[in-house]
């Protein structure tokens, strides 16, 4: 799978039936997120001659919110293709434009296709108990597992071989082992099709090439077939309890993280930003501050992921999509998907919620913390820590209403500097709950105005105590 369901009760929503097939999504207040897949098979590295290779095309990477739009599969017997399966699926809602651009699958192509519920039981019967194979197949299996569970089918407990994991085992020195990298490295094809069946056939070719390479060079498979538990630990406790990470000395760096750059945006519900970033570090990954060509994963809070599906995309999200279309190796995932990637590096022992003083201390300089006032209307622009562009110590009475060391929502309205040096120069007026607090200086405006959309926009600001009194620090995006 190049782009990925977790069990939830779906609620019918006629607004999502524009393609003709009834479907549904979780309600906005459903925050259960990822649930354990206790019967999920294990990831193995082995030489198999009989298996089913498959790939899914989906509307995104989060199984809570996204849908399967195509299944492609090849049944292999004695190392040779024996049967094929290919099916478009109507997700019952518009396909995001970014997915259409990547896969070529549009709404017209799926409008007369069956719903997933109509074809999944038959596909699972076709798979049977075979070993499953795919590239980055763990996420594809999550989709199958969760939808099968939702439809009351038997658990998808097949063991699976991930050619991405095998490539990382054989080529640890390579920064990228994407399917498109492998087909070029092995001289199998020039380009990846990003269609399910075509990707499956290329994946099978890559697997067989790597098996031949291992046999020719006497490279052994890991002991015990490198068996890794596929299911997620029952880590998700009460709604008020945060996930903890295991001690660093108990964690082995993971090729899925090592050397890859993660950027976080939005508020996480099940882990503090600091813990999430530490988990990345513990597994050998890199934490980035902003989305660049070096970014591999943009991790969004689940609420932000849901909002983005409705069109409210942050500047980081839009930049990541732009880089995707330019061919950069970057995936946009929700926090649920991130936790699934963390796996055993999340500690199971600690079940106590973080104390209130600890939560408050962590939120002081965490731009993902929830502001204390109501979010005003307007397009939200992404905040960047330590990019304070307004040091306003005016309006002490207004600021004191919120207290010190508190995040607040502010609005920015494009205008001109009304007085003093730079009069008439373009700027943004800063307001807090309807009261004007100041504006961007000529210098700051020249740095940031191009990143502020037209009309009224919403940003986060921090109220901090300084010698001159309470200061309002506004955080804005910048160009890389």
LUMLUM-260242 format. One line per 5 residues: their letters; for each residue x, y, z of C-alpha. Coordinates in steps of 0.05 Angstrom, whole numbers, plus 5000, padded with zeros to 4 digits. Each point is the difference from the previous one (the first is absolute). Example, Ala and Ser with C-alpha at 12.3 -4.5 7.8 and 13.67 -1.06 7.14 Angstrom:
BEGIN
AS> 5246,4910,5156 | 5027,5069,4987
***
This chain:
BEGIN
XXXXX> 5000,5000,5000 | 5029,5066,4980 | 4951,5046,5032 | 4924,4941,5079 | 4899,4956,5093
XXXXX> 4998,5001,5076 | 4936,4975,5031 | 4947,5053,5012 | 4925,5001,4995 | 4982,5036,4936
XXXXX> 4943,5050,4999 | 4961,5010,4936 | 5011,5069,4969 | 4961,5017,4936 | 5049,5056,4985
XXXXX> 5052,4946,4984 | 4956,4963,4950 | 5016,5043,4940 | 5029,4943,4961 | 4938,4958,5004
XXXXX> 5020,4948,5052 | 4980,5008,5072 | 5058,5007,5047 | 5015,5033,5066 | 5055,5030,5042
XXXXX> 5012,5006,5074 | 4967,5057,5035 | 5044,5061,5014 | 4997,4986,5075 | 5024,4928,4992
XXXXX> 5070,5004,5030 | 5012,4927,5014 | 5052,4995,4946 | 5040,4938,4987 | 4979,4936,5036
XXXXX> 5040,4936,5010 | 5002,4951,4943 | 5011,4940,5045 | 4992,4947,4946 | 5043,5034,4948
XXXXX> 5054,4954,4969 | 5074,5010,5007 | 5049,5034,4954 | 5052,4950,4975 | 5060,4999,4954
XXXXX> 5003,4934,4963 | 5005,4966,4933 | 4930,4979,4979 | 4976,4972,4934 | 4925,5001,5016
XXXXX> 4968,5066,5022 | 4951,5055,4981 | 5031,5067,4982 | 4953,5058,5005 | 4996,5076,5001
XXXXX> 4946,5050,5017 | 4989,5071,4976 | 4965,5042,5052 | 4976,5071,5012 | 5054,5010,5053
XXXXX> 5041,4968,5054 | 4955,5000,5061 | 4954,4940,5007 | 4951,5039,5045 | 4984,5049,4945
XXXXX> 5024,4973,4933 | 4972,4949,4951 | 5024,4947,4952 | 4988,5019,4927 | 5036,4943,4965
XXXXX> 5025,4929,5014 | 5051,4964,4957 | 5028,4931,5015 | 5039,4943,4969 | 4996,4929,5027
XXXXX> 5069,4967,4993 | 5011,4925,4998 | 5069,4968,4994 | 5028,5069,4988 | 4955,5013,4939
XXXXX> 4936,5043,4993 | 4940,4953,5003 | 4942,5049,5006 | 4986,5074,5002 | 4949,5045,5034
XXXXX> 4985,5073,4983 | 4942,5042,5024 | 4983,5074,5005 | 4958,5019,5061 | 4950,5057,5010
XXXXX> 5019,5034,5065 | 4933,5036,5002 | 5032,5069,5003 | 5043,5043,4955 | 5071,4977,4989
XXXXX> 5050,5053,5023 | 5033,5036,4942 | 5070,4983,5026 | 4982,4926,4996 | 4973,5008,4929
XXXXX> 5064,5035,4979 | 5043,4944,5029 | 4959,4939,4979 | 4959,5025,4942 | 4937,4972,5033
XXXXX> 4943,5051,4998 | 4927,5003,5021 | 4974,4981,4931 | 5041,4936,5000 | 4970,4975,5065
XXXXX> 4928,5026,4995 | 4974,4933,4974 | 5048,4957,5041 | 4976,4959,5059 | 5007,5021,5072
XXXXX> 5054,4966,5042 | 4948,4962,5041 | 4976,4966,4936 | 5068,4973,4978 | 5044,4993,5062
XXXXX> 4971,4933,5024 | 5014,4969,4932 | 5070,5029,4997 | 5016,4973,5069 | 4975,4931,4979
XXXXX> 5044,5005,4938 | 5061,5015,5045 | 4985,4943,5047 | 5056,4984,5049 | 5057,5018,4953
XXXXX> 5061,5040,5020 | 4989,5072,4977 | 5053,5041,4966 | 5004,5073,4982 | 5043,5063,5003
XXXXX> 4988,5036,5067 | 4945,4949,5006 | 4988,5009,5075 | 4953,5058,4986 | 4963,4963,4946
XXXXX> 4987,4943,5048 | 4975,5049,5052 | 4947,5022,4950 | 4979,4928,4986 | 5001,4981,5074
XXXXX> 4957,5058,5024 | 4949,4996,4944 | 4994,4925,5007 | 4989,5009,5075 | 4947,5053,4987
XXXXX> 4964,4954,4951 | 5001,4942,5048 | 5049,4959,4959 | 5052,4956,5032 | 5064,5037,5020
XXXXX> 5053,5011,4946 | 5054,4962,5038 | 5045,4981,4942 | 5074,5009,5010 | 5031,5048,4950
XXXXX> 5065,5018,4964 | 5016,5074,4991 | 5047,5011,4941 | 5016,5069,5030 | 5025,4966,5063
XXXXX> 5039,4949,4959 | 5032,5056,4959 | 5020,5036,5064 | 5031,4935,5025 | 5040,4991,4937
XXXXX> 5017,5073,4985 | 5007,5036,5067 | 5047,5051,4968 | 4945,5025,4953 | 4960,5060,5025
XXXXX> 4939,4980,4958 | 4972,4931,4984 | 4934,5021,4971 | 4969,4957,4946 | 5022,5050,4947
XXXXX> 5071,4997,5027 | 5001,4924,4997 | 4973,4993,4929 | 5053,5048,4976 | 5056,4968,5042
XXXXX> 4982,4931,4974 | 4988,5024,4929 | 4928,4974,5002 | 4964,5062,4974 | 5012,5074,4991
XXXXX> 4939,5026,5037 | 4950,4979,5052 | 4927,5000,4976 | 4966,5015,5067 | 4944,4953,4981
XXXXX> 4987,4940,5043 | 5010,4941,4953 | 5059,5031,4964 | 5034,5015,5066 | 4987,4928,5023
XXXXX> 5034,4971,4938 | 5060,5045,5010 | 5003,4980,5074 | 5000,4926,4982 | 5057,5013,4951
XXXXX> 5039,5037,5054 | 4989,4945,5050 | 5025,4947,4952 | 5060,5042,4981 | 5019,5007,5073
XXXXX> 4992,4925,5013 | 5046,4986,4941 | 5050,5052,5026 | 5000,4968,5069 | 5010,4930,4971
XXXXX> 5055,5022,4953 | 5038,5036,5056 | 4986,4950,5056 | 4962,5052,5041 | 4959,4966,5055
XXXXX> 4932,5021,5025 | 4995,5023,5072 | 4994,4947,5054 | 4929,4976,5009 | 4979,5035,4935
XXXXX> 5009,5067,5036 | 4930,4990,5028 | 4969,5064,5027 | 4932,5005,5034 | 4953,5035,4952
XXXXX> 4944,5020,5048 | 4999,5063,5042 | 5009,4993,5075 | 4939,5019,5042 | 5032,5066,5017
XXXXX> 4941,5047,4995 | 4974,5013,5070 | 4950,5050,5027 | 4985,5063,4961 | 5038,5042,5051
XXXXX> 5062,4956,5000 | 5059,5014,4956 | 5043,4948,4965 | 5070,4994,5028 | 5063,4978,4962
XXXXX> 5044,4943,5022 | 5069,5016,5030 | 5052,5014,4946 | 5045,4943,5023 | 4944,4950,4986
XXXXX> 4990,5023,4928 | 5036,4977,4937 | 5004,5051,4944 | 4948,4983,4947 | 5014,5004,4925
XXXXX> 4931,5030,4992 | 5025,5061,5038 | 5076,5000,4995 | 5025,5061,4962 | 4929,5022,4981
XXXXX> 4974,5069,5018 | 4934,5010,5036 | 4963,5066,5007 | 4940,5009,5047 | 4942,5046,4991
XXXXX> 4937,5010,5042 | 4982,4975,5069 | 5011,4926,5016 | 4946,4967,5043 | 5037,4940,5027
XXXXX> 5072,5023,5009 | 5035,5065,5016 | 5039,5031,4943 | 5064,4992,5041 | 4989,4925,5009
XXXXX> 4983,4991,4927 | 5063,5034,4978 | 5041,4961,5051 | 4970,4935,4972 | 5024,5021,4931
XXXXX> 5070,5013,5028 | 5001,4934,5038 | 4985,4962,4936 | 5055,5035,4961 | 4957,5052,4965
XXXXX> 5009,5075,4993 | 4951,5054,5023 | 4991,5058,4952 | 4969,5067,5017 | 4968,5013,4933
XXXXX> 4982,4964,4936 | 5058,4998,4950 | 5026,4955,4945 | 5034,4960,5056 | 4934,4985,5035
XXXXX> 4977,4927,4995 | 4938,5002,5045 | 4953,5056,5019 | 4963,4976,5063 | 4935,5036,5014
XXXXX> 4955,4999,5061 | 4938,4958,4986 | 4954,5060,5005 | 5043,5037,4950 | 5001,4940,4953
XXXXX> 4924,4998,5002 | 4995,5074,4988 | 5047,4996,4941 | 4956,4948,4967 | 4945,5053,5000
XXXXX> 5046,5050,4966 | 5030,5036,5060 | 5073,4984,4984 | 5057,5032,5038 | 5058,5032,4964
XXXXX> 5044,4940,5018 | 4949,4952,4970 | 4995,5041,4935 | 5076,5004,4995 | 5005,4925,5011
XXXXX> 4950,4987,4944 | 5039,5045,4954 | 5063,4961,5015 | 4964,4934,4989 | 4979,5022,4931
XXXXX> 5072,5020,4986 | 5021,4929,5015 | 5028,5010,5070 | 4998,4942,5049 | 4950,5029,5050
XXXXX> 4938,4969,5031 | 4945,5036,5038 | 4977,4958,5059 | 4956,5010,5061 | 5023,4987,5071
XXXXX> 4964,4933,4999 | 5043,4976,4943 | 5062,5027,5035 | 4983,4960,5063 | 4991,4938,4957
XXXXX> 5070,5012,4973 | 5028,5008,5071 | 4975,4931,5020 | 5040,4970,5057 | 5038,5065,5014
XXXXX> 4938,5025,5038 | 5005,4978,5072 | 4943,4957,5025 | 5018,5002,5073 | 4984,5072,5017
XXXXX> 4925,5011,5002 | 4998,5063,5043 | 4979,5064,4967 | 5049,5057,4999 | 4990,5045,5060
XXXXX> 4968,5067,4988 | 5063,5039,5018 | 5040,4958,4950 | 4947,5010,4946 | 5001,5075,5013
XXXXX> 5076,5004,4998 | 5003,4962,4934 | 4946,5042,4968 | 5034,5066,5016 | 5046,4997,4940
XXXXX> 4962,4949,4959 | 4967,5035,4941 | 4953,4940,4994 | 4969,5017,5068 | 4927,5020,4999
XXXXX> 4990,5076,5006 | 4958,5022,5059 | 4952,5043,4959 | 4950,4980,4946 | 5029,4993,4930
XXXXX> 4974,5056,4955 | 4978,4988,4929 | 5051,5004,4944 | 5053,4957,4967 | 5050,4974,5050
XXXXX> 5073,5012,4983 | 5054,4955,5028 | 5038,5024,5061 | 5075,4991,5007 | 5033,5001,5068
XXXXX> 5051,5055,5012 | 4976,5040,4941 | 4969,5055,5042 | 4986,5059,4956 | 4962,5045,5048
XXXXX> 5025,5019,5069 | 4940,5041,5023 | 5000,5021,5073 | 4941,5046,4990 | 4930,4987,5025
XXXXX> 5022,4968,5065 | 4928,4998,5026 | 4978,4959,4940 | 5059,4952,5005 | 4991,4990,5074
XXXXX> 4930,4973,4988 | 5033,4937,4973 | 5059,4995,5049 | 5073,4988,4986 | 5031,4941,4962
XXXXX> 4936,4987,4961 | 4987,4987,4927 | 4945,5041,4967 | 4969,5006,4931 | 5010,5066,4963
XXXXX> 4976,5025,4933 | 5041,5035,4947 | 4969,5046,4949 | 5039,5027,4941 | 5004,5076,5002
XXXXX> 5053,5055,4999 | 5044,5026,5057 | 4957,5057,5026 | 5053,5046,5030 | 5074,5011,5013
XXXXX> 5057,4973,4959 | 4975,4957,4943 | 4932,5034,4996 | 4962,4975,4940 | 5042,4936,4997
XXXXX> 4960,4934,4996 | 4991,4967,5067 | 4954,4955,5041 | 4959,5028,5057 | 5002,4954,5061
XXXXX> 4936,4993,5041 | 4985,4959,5063 | 4926,4984,5008 | 4980,5061,4959 | 5049,5049,5033
XXXXX> 5057,5027,4958 | 5066,4985,5033 | 5049,5025,4948 | 5027,4986,4931 | 5060,4970,4965
XXXXX> 5058,5049,4993 | 5025,5017,4930 | 5058,4951,5009 | 4956,4943,5025 | 4947,5013,4947
XXXXX> 5052,4994,4945 | 5020,4933,5029 | 4932,4970,5011 | 4945,5033,4958 | 5010,4953,4941
XXXXX> 4983,4941,5046 | 4935,5033,5025 | 4939,4986,4955 | 4953,5056,4981 | 4943,5015,5048
XXXXX> 4998,4987,5074 | 5044,4943,5024 | 5009,4966,5068 | 5066,4987,5035 | 5025,4979,5068
XXXXX> 5033,5049,5048 | 5032,4992,5069 | 4992,5046,5060 | 5066,5003,5036 | 5024,5040,5060
XXXXX> 5058,5047,4986 | 5031,5056,5039 | 4955,5051,4967 | 4939,4959,5016 | 4960,4949,4962
XXXXX> 5020,4993,4927 | 4960,4971,4942 | 5045,4958,4955 | 4968,4982,4933 | 5027,4940,4962
XXXXX> 4999,5000,4924 | 5026,4957,4943 | 5061,5016,4958 | 5029,4978,4934 | 5053,4946,5001
***
